[in-house]
Amino acid sequence: MPDGRPAGTPLSPGANPSYGAEQNGLLASLNSLTKLPYEWALDGISNTQTMNPDALGHNEDERVANLVNVMDGYFDQGAHHLNVNVFGKDKLIDAMEHPEKPEYANFTIRVSGYAVKFIDLTKEQQMDVISRTFHDRM
C-alpha cells in the first residue's frame, strides 16, 4: 500500500497511528493527536490507547496518579476523546488461548469507541486487537 502497509493489513482505528508505527511512547502519540483541528469534529475522534501497567508506574497509586496526569495534560491541550486500556499483550493472548478461565468471563476492553468482552470477539478480531500498539513507556 502507499503508506507502507502490506496489502490486506487493516487501517488503524480512529485517530490511532498505524499498527507498529508509533515508536516514541504514549505522550508523543497523544501530543500529536492534540494538533488535530477538533473544531471540525466536535463529536470527537475515536482514540484508544493501550498501555502496559508498568509503563504507568510501579504500584497502583502511582499508576492512577500518572494516568490522571496524562489525561489532564491531553484534555488541557484541547483534545476531546480518549479510550484507555491498561493491560499487557500477554493477558490478551492468554484470554484468547484460555477463554474458559473465570477471570476472562467479564474481561471487557475498549476497541475503538466501544467496549466489548474480549472473549466474545472472533479470533480474527482478537488478533487485530493484539496486533495494535501497546505502550511500554510514557
C-alpha positions in Angstrom: 0.0 0.0 0.0 1.2 3.6 -0.5 1.5 4.1 3.3 3.8 1.1 3.7 1.2 -1.4 5.0 1.2 -4.8 3.4 -1.9 -5.5 1.3 -4.8 -6.7 3.4 -3.5 -5.1 6.6 -6.3 -3.2 8.4 -6.2 0.5 8.8 -5.7 1.6 12.4 -9.0 2.6 14.1 -10.0 6.2 14.6 -7.1 8.6 15.2 -4.7 5.9 16.3 -1.3 5.6 14.5 -0.8 2.7 12.1 0.0 -0.6 13.8 3.6 -0.6 14.8 4.3 2.9 13.5 4.2 4.6 16.9 7.7 4.3 18.4 8.0 7.3 20.8 5.6 6.4 23.6 2.2 7.3 24.9 2.9 11.1 25.4 4.2 11.6 21.9 1.2 9.8 20.4 -1.2 11.9 22.5 0.6 15.2 21.8 0.4 14.5 18.1 -3.3 14.0 18.3 -3.9 17.3 20.1 -2.8 19.0 16.9 -5.9 17.8 15.0 -8.5 20.6 14.3 -11.1 19.3 16.7 -13.4 22.3 15.9 -14.3 20.3 12.8 -15.0 17.2 14.8 -16.9 18.4 17.9 -18.4 15.0 18.5 -14.8 13.7 19.0 -12.5 11.4 17.1 -12.1 7.9 18.5 -8.7 7.5 20.1 -8.0 4.3 22.0 -4.6 3.9 23.8 -3.5 0.7 25.4 -0.6 0.7 27.8 1.1 -1.9 30.0 0.5 -1.2 33.7 4.3 -1.0 34.4 4.5 1.9 31.9 2.4 4.0 34.3 4.3 3.2 37.5 5.4 0.6 40.0 2.3 0.4 42.1 -1.4 1.1 41.8 -1.3 4.6 43.4 1.5 5.7 41.2 -0.3 4.3 38.1 -3.5 6.1 38.9 -1.8 9.4 39.6 0.2 9.2 36.4 -2.8 8.2 34.3 -4.8 11.1 35.7 -1.9 13.5 34.9 -1.6 12.1 31.3 -5.3 12.5 30.8 -5.4 16.0 32.3 -2.5 17.1 30.0 -4.2 15.6 27.0 -7.5 17.3 27.6 -5.9 20.6 28.6 -4.5 20.8 25.1 -8.0 20.8 23.6 -8.4 17.1 22.9 -12.0 15.6 23.1 -11.9 11.9 23.3 -9.7 9.1 24.8 -10.4 5.5 25.5 -7.9 3.8 27.8 -6.9 0.2 28.3 -4.3 -0.8 30.9 -3.2 -4.3 30.5 -0.4 -6.2 28.7 -0.5 -8.1 25.4 0.2 -11.3 27.4 -3.2 -11.1 29.1 -5.0 -10.9 25.7 -3.1 -13.8 24.4 -3.9 -15.9 27.5 -7.6 -14.9 27.2 -7.6 -15.9 23.6 -6.0 -19.3 24.4 -7.9 -19.9 27.6 -11.3 -18.2 27.4 -12.7 -20.7 29.9 -10.7 -19.1 32.8 -13.1 -17.3 35.2 -11.1 -14.1 35.2 -11.9 -13.7 31.5 -15.7 -14.1 31.7 -16.2 -10.4 32.0 -12.9 -9.1 30.8 -14.0 -6.0 28.9 -11.8 -3.9 26.6 -12.1 -0.7 24.7 -11.8 -1.4 21.0 -12.5 1.9 19.1 -15.3 3.9 20.7 -17.0 0.9 22.1 -16.4 -1.7 24.8 -16.7 -5.5 24.3 -15.9 -8.7 26.2 -12.6 -9.8 24.6 -13.6 -13.5 24.5 -16.8 -12.5 22.6 -14.7 -11.3 19.6 -13.9 -13.6 16.7 -10.4 -15.0 16.5 -9.6 -12.6 13.7 -10.9 -9.6 15.8 -8.9 -10.8 18.8 -5.7 -11.0 16.6 -6.4 -7.5 15.3 -6.6 -6.1 18.9 -3.4 -8.0 19.9 -1.5 -6.5 16.9 -2.2 -2.9 18.0 0.3 -0.7 19.8 0.8 -1.4 23.5 2.8 1.4 25.1 5.6 0.2 27.2 6.7 3.7 28.2 5.2 7.1 28.7 
